[in-house]
């Protein structure tokens, strides 16, 4: 249902640099390239266009070119983000529009989400939700792969990949806010390769894939209804509080859900296998419907 990602050390360092830039006003390129010293960093905290309190003050005090310099983006980029409703409106002071810490933080967050291959539409939804941890529901940053890259990495036949896409087992990344495939897709295709390697025919594989896709969509619709509060009456604020808590603890929620789902799947397979063995024994037949007392001939019985 949700994906899990453990952030790499390099990503952690980059987020520290973004935090440093956001809270000091130092241009992010300078922080990322470590081209400034501590004294230079703190000097940026002492003033903002001559206003006392600097970046740490709540009052917006930068013009758009000042914000662009501190964020490490162009003025046109800021204007584009504003048109796409990714940035809050600036405050007006006479003829000028003024920006502040909130805008710098938002630009840093946009950069971080773009590095995780989220589309602008998905970034807007994540930012508007204002729920920490929401981005983790979609997995973490990983190399973006085109369809051709994915096929090459996984070593899966193109015809099989196309069939899986048509069934819905390999969805288009745009369906969940991404602009490229990632390592989760590679792992899934390699698992499909393993199923063929151990003897599952392609026809059966595709049929099972369709069953899983269909029933998981039904299952997830039911789960969503529960988590959205559609199946019962809730006390005022209780539903929102639960949703907020779950979202903030995504890194714990995801593996816990995966363990429960794997447990249910394993126990179900075990039960069905034992039922099939018991039924075969009662019918005095084995695999393929061959009676127990028939000598093996290397041929399947005629249907």
Secondary structure as a PSIPRED ss2 file (coil, helix, strand):
# PSIPRED VFORMAT (PSIPRED V4.0)

   1 X C   1.000  0.000  0.000
   2 X C   1.000  0.000  0.000
   3 X E   0.000  0.000  1.000
   4 X C   1.000  0.000  0.000
   5 X C   1.000  0.000  0.000
   6 X C   1.000  0.000  0.000
   7 X C   1.000  0.000  0.000
   8 X C   1.000  0.000  0.000
   9 X H   0.000  1.000  0.000
  10 X H   0.000  1.000  0.000
  11 X H   0.000  1.000  0.000
  12 X H   0.000  1.000  0.000
  13 X H   0.000  1.000  0.000
  14 X H   0.000  1.000  0.000
  15 X H   0.000  1.000  0.000
  16 X H   0.000  1.000  0.000
  17 X H   0.000  1.000  0.000
  18 X H   0.000  1.000  0.000
  19 X H   0.000  1.000  0.000
  20 X H   0.000  1.000  0.000
  21 X H   0.000  1.000  0.000
  22 X H   0.000  1.000  0.000
  23 X H   0.000  1.000  0.000
  24 X H   0.000  1.000  0.000
  25 X C   1.000  0.000  0.000
  26 X C   1.000  0.000  0.000
  27 X C   1.000  0.000  0.000
  28 X H   0.000  1.000  0.000
  29 X H   0.000  1.000  0.000
  30 X H   0.000  1.000  0.000
  31 X H   0.000  1.000  0.000
  32 X H   0.000  1.000  0.000
  33 X C   1.000  0.000  0.000
  34 X C   1.000  0.000  0.000
  35 X C   1.000  0.000  0.000
  36 X C   1.000  0.000  0.000
  37 X C   1.000  0.000  0.000
  38 X H   0.000  1.000  0.000
  39 X H   0.000  1.000  0.000
  40 X H   0.000  1.000  0.000
  41 X H   0.000  1.000  0.000
  42 X H   0.000  1.000  0.000
  43 X H   0.000  1.000  0.000
  44 X C   1.000  0.000  0.000
  45 X C   1.000  0.000  0.000
  46 X C   1.000  0.000  0.000
  47 X E   0.000  0.000  1.000
  48 X E   0.000  0.000  1.000
  49 X C   1.000  0.000  0.000
  50 X C   1.000  0.000  0.000
  51 X E   0.000  0.000  1.000
  52 X E   0.000  0.000  1.000
  53 X C   1.000  0.000  0.000
  54 X H   0.000  1.000  0.000
  55 X H   0.000  1.000  0.000
  56 X H   0.000  1.000  0.000
  57 X C   1.000  0.000  0.000
  58 X C   1.000  0.000  0.000
  59 X C   1.000  0.000  0.000
  60 X C   1.000  0.000  0.000
  61 X C   1.000  0.000  0.000
  62 X E   0.000  0.000  1.000
  63 X C   1.000  0.000  0.000
  64 X H   0.000  1.000  0.000
  65 X H   0.000  1.000  0.000
  66 X H   0.000  1.000  0.000
  67 X H   0.000  1.000  0.000
  68 X H   0.000  1.000  0.000
  69 X H   0.000  1.000  0.000
  70 X H   0.000  1.000  0.000
  71 X H   0.000  1.000  0.000
  72 X C   1.000  0.000  0.000
  73 X C   1.000  0.000  0.000
  74 X C   1.000  0.000  0.000
  75 X H   0.000  1.000  0.000
  76 X H   0.000  1.000  0.000
  77 X H   0.000  1.000  0.000
  78 X H   0.000  1.000  0.000
  79 X H   0.000  1.000  0.000
  80 X H   0.000  1.000  0.000
  81 X H   0.000  1.000  0.000
  82 X H   0.000  1.000  0.000
  83 X H   0.000  1.000  0.000
  84 X C   1.000  0.000  0.000
  85 X C   1.000  0.000  0.000
  86 X C   1.000  0.000  0.000
  87 X C   1.000  0.000  0.000
  88 X C   1.000  0.000  0.000
  89 X C   1.000  0.000  0.000
  90 X C   1.000  0.000  0.000
  91 X E   0.000  0.000  1.000
  92 X E   0.000  0.000  1.000
  93 X E   0.000  0.000  1.000
  94 X C   1.000  0.000  0.000
  95 X C   1.000  0.000  0.000
  96 X E   0.000  0.000  1.000
  97 X E   0.000  0.000  1.000
  98 X E   0.000  0.000  1.000
  99 X E   0.000  0.000  1.000
 100 X C   1.000  0.000  0.000
 101 X H   0.000  1.000  0.000
 102 X H   0.000  1.000  0.000
 103 X H   0.000  1.000  0.000
 104 X H   0.000  1.000  0.000
 105 X H   0.000  1.000  0.000
 106 X H   0.000  1.000  0.000
 107 X H   0.000  1.000  0.000
 108 X H   0.000  1.000  0.000
 109 X H   0.000  1.000  0.000
 110 X H   0.000  1.000  0.000
 111 X H   0.000  1.000  0.000
 112 X H   0.000  1.000  0.000
 113 X H   0.000  1.000  0.000
 114 X H   0.000  1.000  0.000
 115 X H   0.000  1.000  0.000
 116 X C   1.000  0.000  0.000
 117 X C   1.000  0.000  0.000
 118 X E   0.000  0.000  1.000
 119 X C   1.000  0.000  0.000
 120 X H   0.000  1.000  0.000
 121 X H   0.000  1.000  0.000
 122 X H   0.000  1.000  0.000
 123 X H   0.000  1.000  0.000
 124 X H   0.000  1.000  0.000
 125 X H   0.000  1.000  0.000
 126 X H   0.000  1.000  0.000
 127 X H   0.000  1.000  0.000
 128 X H   0.000  1.000  0.000
 129 X H   0.000  1.000  0.000
 130 X C   1.000  0.000  0.000
 131 X C   1.000  0.000  0.000
 132 X C   1.000  0.000  0.000
 133 X C   1.000  0.000  0.000
 134 X H   0.000  1.000  0.000
 135 X H   0.000  1.000  0.000
 136 X H   0.000  1.000  0.000
 137 X H   0.000  1.000  0.000
 138 X E   0.000  0.000  1.000
 139 X C   1.000  0.000  0.000
 140 X C   1.000  0.000  0.000
 141 X C   1.000  0.000  0.000
 142 X C   1.000  0.000  0.000
 143 X C   1.000  0.000  0.000
 144 X C   1.000  0.000  0.000
 145 X E   0.000  0.000  1.000
 146 X C   1.000  0.000  0.000
 147 X H   0.000  1.000  0.000
 148 X H   0.000  1.000  0.000
 149 X H   0.000  1.000  0.000
 150 X H   0.000  1.000  0.000
 151 X H   0.000  1.000  0.000
 152 X H   0.000  1.000  0.000
 153 X H   0.000  1.000  0.000
 154 X H   0.000  1.000  0.000
 155 X C   1.000  0.000  0.000
 156 X C   1.000  0.000  0.000
 157 X C   1.000  0.000  0.000
 158 X H   0.000  1.000  0.000
 159 X H   0.000  1.000  0.000
 160 X H   0.000  1.000  0.000
 161 X H   0.000  1.000  0.000
 162 X H   0.000  1.000  0.000
 163 X H   0.000  1.000  0.000
 164 X H   0.000  1.000  0.000
 165 X H   0.000  1.000  0.000
 166 X H   0.000  1.000  0.000
 167 X H   0.000  1.000  0.000
 168 X C   1.000  0.000  0.000
 169 X C   1.000  0.000  0.000
 170 X C   1.000  0.000  0.000
 171 X C   1.000  0.000  0.000
 172 X C   1.000  0.000  0.000
 173 X H   0.000  1.000  0.000
 174 X H   0.000  1.000  0.000
 175 X H   0.000  1.000  0.000
 176 X H   0.000  1.000  0.000
 177 X C   1.000  0.000  0.000
 178 X E   0.000  0.000  1.000
 179 X C   1.000  0.000  0.000
 180 X C   1.000  0.000  0.000
 181 X E   0.000  0.000  1.000
 182 X C   1.000  0.000  0.000
 183 X H   0.000  1.000  0.000
 184 X H   0.000  1.000  0.000
 185 X H   0.000  1.000  0.000
 186 X H   0.000  1.000  0.000
 187 X H   0.000  1.000  0.000
 188 X H   0.000  1.000  0.000
 189 X H   0.000  1.000  0.000
 190 X H   0.000  1.000  0.000
 191 X H   0.000  1.000  0.000
 192 X H   0.000  1.000  0.000
 193 X H   0.000  1.000  0.000
 194 X H   0.000  1.000  0.000
 195 X H   0.000  1.000  0.000
 196 X H   0.000  1.000  0.000
 197 X H   0.000  1.000  0.000
 198 X C   1.000  0.000  0.000
 199 X C   1.000  0.000  0.000
 200 X C   1.000  0.000  0.000
 201 X C   1.000  0.000  0.000
 202 X H   0.000  1.000  0.000
 203 X H   0.000  1.000  0.000
 204 X H   0.000  1.000  0.000
 205 X H   0.000  1.000  0.000
 206 X H   0.000  1.000  0.000
 207 X H   0.000  1.000  0.000
 208 X H   0.000  1.000  0.000
 209 X H   0.000  1.000  0.000
 210 X H   0.000  1.000  0.000
 211 X H   0.000  1.000  0.000
 212 X H   0.000  1.000  0.000
 213 X H   0.000  1.000  0.000
 214 X H   0.000  1.000  0.000
 215 X H   0.000  1.000  0.000
 216 X H   0.000  1.000  0.000
 217 X H   0.000  1.000  0.000
 218 X H   0.000  1.000  0.000
 219 X H   0.000  1.000  0.000
 220 X H   0.000  1.000  0.000
 221 X H   0.000  1.000  0.000
 222 X H   0.000  1.000  0.000
 223 X H   0.000  1.000  0.000
 224 X H   0.000  1.000  0.000
 225 X H   0.000  1.000  0.000
 226 X H   0.000  1.000  0.000
 227 X H   0.000  1.000  0.000
 228 X C   1.000  0.000  0.000
 229 X C   1.000  0.000  0.000
 230 X C   1.000  0.000  0.000
 231 X C   1.000  0.000  0.000
 232 X C   1.000  0.000  0.000
 233 X C   1.000  0.000  0.000
 234 X C   1.000  0.000  0.000
 235 X C   1.000  0.000  0.000
 236 X C   1.000  0.000  0.000
 237 X C   1.000  0.000  0.000
 238 X H   0.000  1.000  0.000
 239 X H   0.000  1.000  0.000
 240 X H   0.000  1.000  0.000
 241 X H   0.000  1.000  0.000
 242 X H   0.000  1.000  0.000
 243 X H   0.000  1.000  0.000
 244 X H   0.000  1.000  0.000
 245 X H   0.000  1.000  0.000
 246 X H   0.000  1.000  0.000
 247 X H   0.000  1.000  0.000
 248 X H   0.000  1.000  0.000
 249 X C   1.000  0.000  0.000
 250 X H   0.000  1.000  0.000
 251 X H   0.000  1.000  0.000
 252 X H   0.000  1.000  0.000
 253 X H   0.000  1.000  0.000
 254 X H   0.000  1.000  0.000
 255 X H   0.000  1.000  0.000
 256 X H   0.000  1.000  0.000
 257 X H   0.000  1.000  0.000
 258 X H   0.000  1.000  0.000
 259 X H   0.000  1.000  0.000
 260 X H   0.000  1.000  0.000
 261 X H   0.000  1.000  0.000
 262 X H   0.000  1.000  0.000
 263 X H   0.000  1.000  0.000
 264 X H   0.000  1.000  0.000
 265 X H   0.000  1.000  0.000
 266 X H   0.000  1.000  0.000
 267 X H   0.000  1.000  0.000
 268 X H   0.000  1.000  0.000
 269 X H   0.000  1.000  0.000
 270 X H   0.000  1.000  0.000
 271 X H   0.000  1.000  0.000
 272 X H   0.000  1.000  0.000
 273 X H   0.000  1.000  0.000
 274 X H   0.000  1.000  0.000
 275 X H   0.000  1.000  0.000
 276 X H   0.000  1.000  0.000
 277 X H   0.000  1.000  0.000
 278 X H   0.000  1.000  0.000
 279 X H   0.000  1.000  0.000
 280 X H   0.000  1.000  0.000
 281 X H   0.000  1.000  0.000
 282 X H   0.000  1.000  0.000
 283 X H   0.000  1.000  0.000
 284 X C   1.000  0.000  0.000
 285 X E   0.000  0.000  1.000
 286 X C   1.000  0.000  0.000
 287 X H   0.000  1.000  0.000
 288 X H   0.000  1.000  0.000
 289 X H   0.000  1.000  0.000
 290 X C   1.000  0.000  0.000
 291 X E   0.000  0.000  1.000
 292 X C   1.000  0.000  0.000
 293 X C   1.000  0.000  0.000
 294 X C   1.000  0.000  0.000
 295 X C   1.000  0.000  0.000
 296 X C   1.000  0.000  0.000
 297 X C   1.000  0.000  0.000
 298 X C   1.000  0.000  0.000
 299 X C   1.000  0.000  0.000
 300 X C   1.000  0.000  0.000
 301 X C   1.000  0.000  0.000
 302 X C   1.000  0.000  0.000
 303 X C   1.000  0.000  0.000
